[in-house]
Amino acid sequence: MLPRCLPGLIPRRLFSASARMASTTPLEDVMRDKIAHAFTPSKLQIRNDSHLHAHHAAMAGSVSRETHFHVTIVSDAFESKMQAARHRMVYALFKEEMAREGGLHALQLKTQTPAEEQHEKERKGKA
């Protein structure tokens, strides 16, 4: 299986063998597609944290294994936008998935511009 978070790799569902099989991560696949089309990110990481929240009262009776995600997006589309505006942009993409019963319940977002990501790398390199 190919990693899902490395830029420049072809998503695994595009390979012919896996294209014939039903995806085991349909919501994550939709998220990846929507983010890629909306923001053309230079970096996109999606981590499914649903298993960490399965014991919460709000998840009682839910059979979905795709409810909680941590998403990191680095994109020029966030240039000159405050964090709150960036998050609203992302949440707007998933309005339908969040409204659906057993759908997306929570997103933890990290949104940066390429310059912000570079600055963070440089800062961490000096520490």
Backbone as JSON Lines, residues from 0, in Angstrom:
{"i":0,"aa":"M","n":[0.85,-1.18,0.0],"ca":[0.0,0.0,0.0],"c":[0.9,1.23,0.0]}
{"i":1,"aa":"L","n":[0.55,2.22,-0.8],"ca":[1.32,3.46,-0.88],"c":[0.93,4.4,0.24]}
{"i":2,"aa":"P","n":[1.86,5.19,0.74],"ca":[1.51,6.21,1.73],"c":[0.51,7.18,1.12]}
{"i":3,"aa":"R","n":[-0.37,7.72,1.95],"ca":[-1.39,8.64,1.47],"c":[-0.99,10.09,1.65]}
{"i":4,"aa":"C","n":[0.11,10.37,2.31],"ca":[0.39,11.75,2.67],"c":[1.55,12.36,1.9]}
{"i":5,"aa":"L","n":[2.2,11.62,1.03],"ca":[3.35,12.17,0.34],"c":[2.93,12.87,-0.94]}
{"i":6,"aa":"P","n":[3.34,14.12,-1.12],"ca":[2.97,14.83,-2.35],"c":[3.65,14.2,-3.55]}
{"i":7,"aa":"G","n":[3.0,14.3,-4.69],"ca":[3.57,13.81,-5.92],"c":[3.3,12.35,-6.22]}
{"i":8,"aa":"L","n":[2.73,11.62,-5.25],"ca":[2.41,10.22,-5.5],"c":[1.0,10.09,-6.04]}
{"i":9,"aa":"I","n":[0.79,9.11,-6.87],"ca":[-0.53,8.86,-7.42],"c":[-1.36,8.2,-6.33]}
{"i":10,"aa":"P","n":[-2.57,8.71,-6.07],"ca":[-3.41,8.07,-5.05],"c":[-3.63,6.61,-5.39]}
{"i":11,"aa":"R","n":[-3.66,5.76,-4.37],"ca":[-3.73,4.32,-4.61],"c":[-4.97,3.9,-5.36]}
{"i":12,"aa":"R","n":[-6.07,4.65,-5.28],"ca":[-7.29,4.23,-5.96],"c":[-7.19,4.38,-7.47]}
{"i":13,"aa":"L","n":[-6.12,5.02,-7.97],"ca":[-5.95,5.17,-9.4],"c":[-5.28,3.97,-10.05]}
{"i":14,"aa":"F","n":[-4.72,3.08,-9.25],"ca":[-4.11,1.88,-9.8],"c":[-5.2,0.9,-10.19]}
{"i":15,"aa":"S","n":[-5.01,0.2,-11.29],"ca":[-6.06,-0.64,-11.86],"c":[-6.53,-1.73,-10.9]}
{"i":16,"aa":"A","n":[-5.64,-2.38,-10.17],"ca":[-6.05,-3.46,-9.28],"c":[-6.94,-2.94,-8.17]}
{"i":17,"aa":"S","n":[-6.57,-1.8,-7.57],"ca":[-7.37,-1.28,-6.46],"c":[-8.61,-0.55,-6.96]}
{"i":18,"aa":"A","n":[-8.62,-0.12,-8.22],"ca":[-9.78,0.57,-8.75],"c":[-10.97,-0.38,-8.89]}
{"i":19,"aa":"R","n":[-10.7,-1.67,-9.05],"ca":[-11.78,-2.64,-9.16],"c":[-12.39,-2.98,-7.82]}
{"i":20,"aa":"M","n":[-11.68,-2.73,-6.75],"ca":[-12.15,-3.06,-5.41],"c":[-12.81,-1.82,-4.79]}
{"i":21,"aa":"A","n":[-13.76,-2.07,-3.9],"ca":[-14.39,-0.96,-3.19],"c":[-13.38,-0.39,-2.19]}
{"i":22,"aa":"S","n":[-13.36,0.9,-2.07],"ca":[-12.44,1.55,-1.15],"c":[-12.84,1.26,0.29]}
{"i":23,"aa":"T","n":[-11.84,1.1,1.14],"ca":[-12.1,0.92,2.56],"c":[-12.11,2.26,3.28]}
{"i":24,"aa":"T","n":[-11.8,3.34,2.54],"ca":[-11.77,4.68,3.12],"c":[-12.52,5.66,2.22]}
{"i":25,"aa":"P","n":[-13.8,5.44,1.98],"ca":[-14.52,6.29,1.02],"c":[-14.58,7.76,1.42]}
{"i":26,"aa":"L","n":[-14.77,8.06,2.7],"ca":[-14.84,9.46,3.12],"c":[-13.47,10.13,2.97]}
{"i":27,"aa":"E","n":[-12.44,9.45,3.37],"ca":[-11.09,10.01,3.22],"c":[-10.78,10.26,1.75]}
{"i":28,"aa":"D","n":[-11.19,9.36,0.88],"ca":[-10.98,9.53,-0.56],"c":[-11.69,10.78,-1.06]}
{"i":29,"aa":"V","n":[-12.93,10.99,-0.62],"ca":[-13.7,12.18,-1.01],"c":[-13.01,13.43,-0.49]}
{"i":30,"aa":"M","n":[-12.55,13.38,0.75],"ca":[-11.86,14.53,1.34],"c":[-10.61,14.88,0.52]}
{"i":31,"aa":"R","n":[-9.83,13.87,0.18],"ca":[-8.59,14.08,-0.58],"c":[-8.91,14.73,-1.93]}
{"i":32,"aa":"D","n":[-9.92,14.22,-2.61],"ca":[-10.3,14.76,-3.91],"c":[-10.78,16.21,-3.82]}
{"i":33,"aa":"K","n":[-11.65,16.48,-2.86],"ca":[-12.2,17.84,-2.72],"c":[-11.12,18.84,-2.37]}
{"i":34,"aa":"I","n":[-10.24,18.48,-1.45],"ca":[-9.15,19.38,-1.05],"c":[-8.2,19.62,-2.22]}
{"i":35,"aa":"A","n":[-7.86,18.56,-2.92],"ca":[-6.94,18.68,-4.06],"c":[-7.51,19.6,-5.13]}
{"i":36,"aa":"H","n":[-8.79,19.48,-5.42],"ca":[-9.4,20.32,-6.44],"c":[-9.6,21.77,-5.98]}
{"i":37,"aa":"A","n":[-9.93,21.95,-4.72],"ca":[-10.22,23.3,-4.22],"c":[-8.96,24.11,-3.93]}
{"i":38,"aa":"F","n":[-7.9,23.47,-3.44],"ca":[-6.74,24.22,-2.96],"c":[-5.43,23.92,-3.7]}
{"i":39,"aa":"T","n":[-5.39,22.92,-4.54],"ca":[-4.16,22.5,-5.21],"c":[-2.99,22.56,-4.23]}
{"i":40,"aa":"P","n":[-3.04,21.77,-3.19],"ca":[-2.02,21.87,-2.13],"c":[-0.65,21.36,-2.56]}
{"i":41,"aa":"S","n":[0.39,21.98,-2.0],"ca":[1.74,21.48,-2.2],"c":[2.02,20.37,-1.2]}
{"i":42,"aa":"K","n":[1.21,20.32,-0.15],"ca":[1.32,19.27,0.86],"c":[-0.09,18.99,1.38]}
{"i":43,"aa":"L","n":[-0.42,17.71,1.48],"ca":[-1.72,17.31,2.02],"c":[-1.52,16.04,2.82]}
{"i":44,"aa":"Q","n":[-1.84,16.11,4.09],"ca":[-1.79,14.94,4.97],"c":[-3.17,14.79,5.59]}
{"i":45,"aa":"I","n":[-3.7,13.58,5.52],"ca":[-4.98,13.28,6.14],"c":[-4.77,12.08,7.04]}
{"i":46,"aa":"R","n":[-5.05,12.26,8.32],"ca":[-4.89,11.18,9.29],"c":[-6.25,10.89,9.91]}
{"i":47,"aa":"N","n":[-6.66,9.65,9.86],"ca":[-7.93,9.23,10.44],"c":[-7.72,8.95,11.93]}
{"i":48,"aa":"D","n":[-8.31,9.78,12.78],"ca":[-8.21,9.62,14.23],"c":[-9.49,9.07,14.84]}
{"i":49,"aa":"S","n":[-10.36,8.52,14.04],"ca":[-11.67,8.07,14.51],"c":[-11.57,7.06,15.65]}
{"i":50,"aa":"H","n":[-10.61,6.17,15.58],"ca":[-10.46,5.15,16.62],"c":[-10.18,5.76,17.99]}
{"i":51,"aa":"L","n":[-9.63,6.95,18.02],"ca":[-9.34,7.63,19.29],"c":[-10.58,8.22,19.93]}
{"i":52,"aa":"H","n":[-11.67,8.31,19.17],"ca":[-12.89,8.95,19.65],"c":[-14.09,8.01,19.7]}
{"i":53,"aa":"A","n":[-13.88,6.75,19.41],"ca":[-14.98,5.78,19.34],"c":[-15.73,5.65,20.67]}
{"i":54,"aa":"H","n":[-15.07,5.92,21.79],"ca":[-15.7,5.78,23.11],"c":[-16.54,6.99,23.51]}
{"i":55,"aa":"H","n":[-16.49,8.07,22.75],"ca":[-17.25,9.28,23.1],"c":[-18.75,9.02,22.99]}
{"i":56,"aa":"A","n":[-19.51,9.67,23.84],"ca":[-20.96,9.49,23.86],"c":[-21.6,9.81,22.51]}
{"i":57,"aa":"A","n":[-21.1,10.83,21.84],"ca":[-21.66,11.23,20.55],"c":[-21.46,10.15,19.48]}
{"i":58,"aa":"M","n":[-20.52,9.25,19.7],"ca":[-20.23,8.2,18.73],"c":[-20.95,6.89,19.03]}
{"i":59,"aa":"A","n":[-21.71,6.86,20.14],"ca":[-22.44,5.65,20.52],"c":[-23.38,5.25,19.38]}
{"i":60,"aa":"G","n":[-23.3,4.02,18.97],"ca":[-24.16,3.51,17.91],"c":[-23.66,3.77,16.52]}
{"i":61,"aa":"S","n":[-22.61,4.54,16.37],"ca":[-22.07,4.83,15.03],"c":[-21.26,3.64,14.53]}
{"i":62,"aa":"V","n":[-21.51,3.25,13.32],"ca":[-20.75,2.14,12.73],"c":[-19.65,2.67,11.8]}
{"i":63,"aa":"S","n":[-19.6,3.97,11.61],"ca":[-18.61,4.57,10.72],"c":[-17.23,4.53,11.36]}
{"i":64,"aa":"R","n":[-16.23,4.23,10.54],"ca":[-14.84,4.27,10.98],"c":[-14.14,5.51,10.45]}
{"i":65,"aa":"E","n":[-14.95,6.45,9.94],"ca":[-14.4,7.68,9.37],"c":[-15.2,8.88,9.89]}
{"i":66,"aa":"T","n":[-14.91,9.29,11.1],"ca":[-15.65,10.39,11.72],"c":[-14.76,11.53,12.17]}
{"i":67,"aa":"H","n":[-13.52,11.26,12.53],"ca":[-12.6,12.26,13.06],"c":[-11.29,12.23,12.27]}
{"i":68,"aa":"F","n":[-10.88,13.41,11.79],"ca":[-9.67,13.49,10.99],"c":[-8.79,14.66,11.41]}
{"i":69,"aa":"H","n":[-7.49,14.47,11.27],"ca":[-6.51,15.54,11.4],"c":[-6.01,15.8,9.98]}
{"i":70,"aa":"V","n":[-6.14,17.04,9.52],"ca":[-5.79,17.38,8.13],"c":[-4.8,18.54,8.12]}
{"i":71,"aa":"T","n":[-3.7,18.33,7.4],"ca":[-2.71,19.38,7.19],"c":[-2.72,19.73,5.71]}
{"i":72,"aa":"I","n":[-2.91,21.02,5.44],"ca":[-2.95,21.51,4.05],"c":[-1.99,22.68,3.93]}
{"i":73,"aa":"V","n":[-1.09,22.59,2.96],"ca":[-0.21,23.71,2.63],"c":[-0.59,24.14,1.22]}
{"i":74,"aa":"S","n":[-1.04,25.4,1.1],"ca":[-1.53,25.86,-0.2],"c":[-1.38,27.38,-0.34]}
{"i":75,"aa":"D","n":[-1.13,27.8,-1.57],"ca":[-1.11,29.22,-1.88],"c":[-2.5,29.85,-1.72]}
{"i":76,"aa":"A","n":[-3.53,29.03,-1.76],"ca":[-4.9,29.53,-1.64],"c":[-5.16,30.2,-0.29]}
{"i":77,"aa":"F","n":[-4.3,29.93,0.69],"ca":[-4.47,30.51,2.03],"c":[-3.75,31.85,2.19]}
{"i":78,"aa":"E","n":[-3.04,32.26,1.16],"ca":[-2.29,33.52,1.21],"c":[-3.22,34.67,1.59]}
{"i":79,"aa":"S","n":[-2.79,35.51,2.51],"ca":[-3.48,36.71,3.0],"c":[-4.81,36.42,3.7]}
{"i":80,"aa":"K","n":[-5.01,35.18,4.14],"ca":[-6.23,34.83,4.89],"c":[-5.86,34.44,6.31]}
{"i":81,"aa":"M","n":[-6.67,34.89,7.25],"ca":[-6.47,34.54,8.66],"c":[-6.85,33.07,8.85]}
{"i":82,"aa":"Q","n":[-6.36,32.47,9.95],"ca":[-6.63,31.06,10.24],"c":[-8.13,30.74,10.22]}
{"i":83,"aa":"A","n":[-8.94,31.57,10.82],"ca":[-10.38,31.3,10.88],"c":[-10.99,31.25,9.48]}
{"i":84,"aa":"A","n":[-10.57,32.13,8.6],"ca":[-11.08,32.14,7.23],"c":[-10.63,30.89,6.49]}
{"i":85,"aa":"R","n":[-9.41,30.47,6.72],"ca":[-8.9,29.25,6.09],"c":[-9.73,28.04,6.52]}
{"i":86,"aa":"H","n":[-10.0,27.97,7.81],"ca":[-10.78,26.85,8.34],"c":[-12.2,26.86,7.79]}
{"i":87,"aa":"R","n":[-12.78,28.04,7.66],"ca":[-14.13,28.13,7.07],"c":[-14.11,27.63,5.62]}
{"i":88,"aa":"M","n":[-13.04,27.93,4.9],"ca":[-12.91,27.47,3.51],"c":[-12.93,25.94,3.46]}
{"i":89,"aa":"V","n":[-12.2,25.32,4.37],"ca":[-12.13,23.85,4.4],"c":[-13.47,23.26,4.84]}
{"i":90,"aa":"Y","n":[-14.03,23.8,5.91],"ca":[-15.31,23.29,6.4],"c":[-16.4,23.42,5.35]}
{"i":91,"aa":"A","n":[-16.36,24.46,4.55],"ca":[-17.37,24.66,3.51],"c":[-17.34,23.51,2.49]}
{"i":92,"aa":"L","n":[-16.16,22.95,2.26],"ca":[-16.05,21.82,1.34],"c":[-16.8,20.59,1.82]}
{"i":93,"aa":"F","n":[-16.92,20.45,3.13],"ca":[-17.46,19.22,3.71],"c":[-18.82,19.41,4.37]}
{"i":94,"aa":"K","n":[-19.53,20.41,3.94],"ca":[-20.86,20.7,4.49],"c":[-21.77,19.47,4.39]}
{"i":95,"aa":"E","n":[-21.8,18.86,3.23],"ca":[-22.65,17.69,3.0],"c":[-22.21,16.5,3.85]}
{"i":96,"aa":"E","n":[-20.91,16.23,3.9],"ca":[-20.39,15.1,4.67],"c":[-20.62,15.28,6.17]}
{"i":97,"aa":"M","n":[-20.61,16.52,6.63],"ca":[-20.83,16.77,8.06],"c":[-22.31,16.68,8.42]}
{"i":98,"aa":"A","n":[-23.18,16.95,7.47],"ca":[-24.62,16.9,7.74],"c":[-25.16,15.47,7.7]}
{"i":99,"aa":"R","n":[-24.45,14.59,7.02],"ca":[-24.9,13.2,6.84],"c":[-24.83,12.42,8.15]}
{"i":100,"aa":"E","n":[-25.84,11.62,8.43],"ca":[-25.86,10.73,9.59],"c":[-24.68,9.76,9.49]}
{"i":101,"aa":"G","n":[-23.88,9.68,10.54],"ca":[-22.71,8.81,10.54],"c":[-21.58,9.33,9.68]}
{"i":102,"aa":"G","n":[-21.66,10.58,9.28],"ca":[-20.63,11.17,8.43],"c":[-19.5,11.79,9.22]}
{"i":103,"aa":"L","n":[-18.92,12.79,8.66],"ca":[-17.79,13.49,9.25],"c":[-18.24,14.23,10.51]}
{"i":104,"aa":"H","n":[-17.59,13.95,11.62],"ca":[-17.98,14.54,12.9],"c":[-17.04,15.66,13.32]}
{"i":105,"aa":"A","n":[-15.74,15.51,13.04],"ca":[-14.78,16.51,13.51],"c":[-13.54,16.55,12.63]}
{"i":106,"aa":"L","n":[-13.04,17.76,12.45],"ca":[-11.78,17.99,11.73],"c":[-10.84,18.78,12.61]}
{"i":107,"aa":"Q","n":[-9.62,18.33,12.72],"ca":[-8.57,19.13,13.33],"c":[-7.72,19.6,12.16]}
{"i":108,"aa":"L","n":[-7.62,20.91,11.99],"ca":[-6.99,21.46,10.8],"c":[-5.69,22.19,11.11]}
{"i":109,"aa":"K","n":[-4.74,22.02,10.22],"ca":[-3.52,22.83,10.2],"c":[-3.43,23.34,8.77]}
{"i":110,"aa":"T","n":[-3.59,24.65,8.6],"ca":[-3.59,25.26,7.27],"c":[-2.46,26.28,7.21]}
{"i":111,"aa":"Q","n":[-1.61,26.14,6.19],"ca":[-0.47,27.03,6.04],"c":[-0.26,27.39,4.58]}
{"i":112,"aa":"T","n":[0.43,28.49,4.38],"ca":[0.94,28.83,3.06],"c":[2.3,28.16,2.93]}
{"i":113,"aa":"P","n":[2.83,28.0,1.73],"ca":[4.18,27.44,1.57],"c":[5.24,28.26,2.33]}
{"i":114,"aa":"A","n":[5.09,29.57,2.34],"ca":[6.05,30.42,3.06],"c":[5.99,30.15,4.57]}
{"i":115,"aa":"E","n":[4.8,29.97,5.11],"ca":[4.65,29.67,6.53],"c":[5.25,28.31,6.88]}
{"i":116,"aa":"E","n":[5.05,27.34,5.99],"ca":[5.64,26.03,6.21],"c":[7.16,26.11,6.21]}
{"i":117,"aa":"Q","n":[7.73,26.86,5.27],"ca":[9.17,27.02,5.19],"c":[9.72,27.72,6.43]}
{"i":118,"aa":"H","n":[9.03,28.76,6.87],"ca":[9.44,29.48,8.09],"c":[9.43,28.54,9.29]}
{"i":119,"aa":"E","n":[8.4,27.7,9.4],"ca":[8.32,26.74,10.51],"c":[9.47,25.74,10.46]}
{"i":120,"aa":"K","n":[9.81,25.25,9.26],"ca":[10.94,24.32,9.12],"c":[12.24,24.98,9.54]}
{"i":121,"aa":"E","n":[12.45,26.22,9.14],"ca":[13.67,26.94,9.49],"c":[13.74,27.16,10.99]}
{"i":122,"aa":"R","n":[12.62,27.53,11.58],"ca":[12.57,27.76,13.04],"c":[12.88,26.49,13.8]}
{"i":123,"aa":"K","n":[12.33,25.36,13.36],"ca":[12.58,24.08,14.02],"c":[14.02,23.63,13.82]}
{"i":124,"aa":"G","n":[14.62,23.98,12.68],"ca":[16.0,23.63,12.4],"c":[16.98,24.35,13.31]}
{"i":125,"aa":"K","n":[16.61,25.54,13.77],"ca":[17.47,26.32,14.66],"c":[17.35,25.89,16.1]}
{"i":126,"aa":"A","n":[16.25,25.24,16.44],"ca":[16.0,24.84,17.84],"c":[16.79,23.64,18.25]}
